[in-house]
Amino acid sequence: MPTANFYICANKLKQHISAANESSDQFPPDLFTIEQRQHGAIALHLGGLVYMFVALAVVCDEFFVPSLSVLIEVFDISEDVAGATFMAAGGSAPEFFTSVFGVFVAQNNVGIGTIVGRCQL
């Protein structure tokens, strides 16, 4: 019985690898070759990743939170209601944009996966 499970797992792994190879043609090539990445160019990728996270934090801190304060004052909404609705919209925005990019840019049906994945949390 363990041998059968091994072959089932190996077959599923082959399917995932072939699907990954097929989907790699949907995206633009990397800026660096494999040799450059092995010799340290991956640090530039990591630096860009850190830069994007910091930029996201700054944008949220400098623009999103103050705009919530203005909306609370203009529409005379209680802070609890505004926080629950607008923060929920901000929290689901990554899944929304992942679905949009998956459908229109990659032309892949990733939307169902993001919706189901979100429900799992």
N, C-alpha and C positions, 0 to 999 in steps of 0.2 A: 504493500500500500504506500509506503513512503516514496518508492520509486515513481509511482504514478503521479503523486503530488509534485515531485521534482520536475517531471516532464510537463505538467500543466503550468507550473510557474515559469519554466524555461520558455514555453510557447508564448505565454503572455508577455514575457520580457522581450521576445523577438518582435511581437506585434507592436509594443510601445516604441522600440528602437526604430522600426521601419516607419511608424507614424511620425516620429520625431525627425527622421531624415527627410520625409516628404514635406513636412511643414517648414523645414529650414529654408526652402526655396521661396517662401512667402515673404521673408524679411530681408532687408538690405544686408550686404556683407559687413563684417566687422571692420573697424578702422585698422586693426593690426593683424598681422599674420600670426599663425600659431607659434612660430619661433620667437617673434617679438613679445608675445604674451608670456612665453616661458622664461624670457630673459628680463622680465620686470615691467612690461607695458601694462600688465594687469593692475598695477598700482594706479595707473591713470583712470582705469575703469572704477576702481574703488574710491579714488578721490572725487570723481564725478558723482558717484552715488552719495557720498557724504555731503557734497555740495548741494545736491538736489534735496536731500532731507533737511538740511539747514535752511535752504531757500523756502521750502514748504512751511517750516515752522515760523520763519520770519513773516511770510505773507499772511499766514493765519493770525499771527499775533498782531501785526500792524494793520491789517485790513478787515479780516473776517470778524474778529471780536468787536472792534469799534463800530462796524456797520450794524452789528446786532444791537448795540446800544442806541444807535440812531433809529433803527426800526422800532425798538421798544418805545422810544419817546414819541415818534411821529404817529404811530398807530395806537398808542396807549394800550399796549399789551403788557400783561404781567410778565415778570422775568421768568417765572417757571414755565409758562406756556411757550414763550418765545424760545427759551433754551431747549425745551423738548422738541419743538417742531423744527427750528432752524439747525440745531445740532444733529438731529436725526437726518435731515437733508444733507448736511455736511458729511455725516458718517457713511451715508450710502452713495455718495458721489464717486468714490473710487470704483465701486462695482458697476455703476452706470457707465462711466467712461471706459472701463475695460470692455464692457459689452459693445459700446459704440465703436471703439477701435477694432475689436475683434470682427465685427460684422462688416464695417465699411473699409477698413485698411487691410486687414489680413484676409478678409472674405472667408471667415471661419465662424462657425456657430459656437462661439465660446460663451454666449449670453446665458444659455441654460446652465452651464457649469458654474458661472458666477452666482446665479440665483440659488441653485441648489447648495452650493458651498456656503453661501451666506446663511441659509437656514440651518446648517449644521452647527454653526457657532453658538 
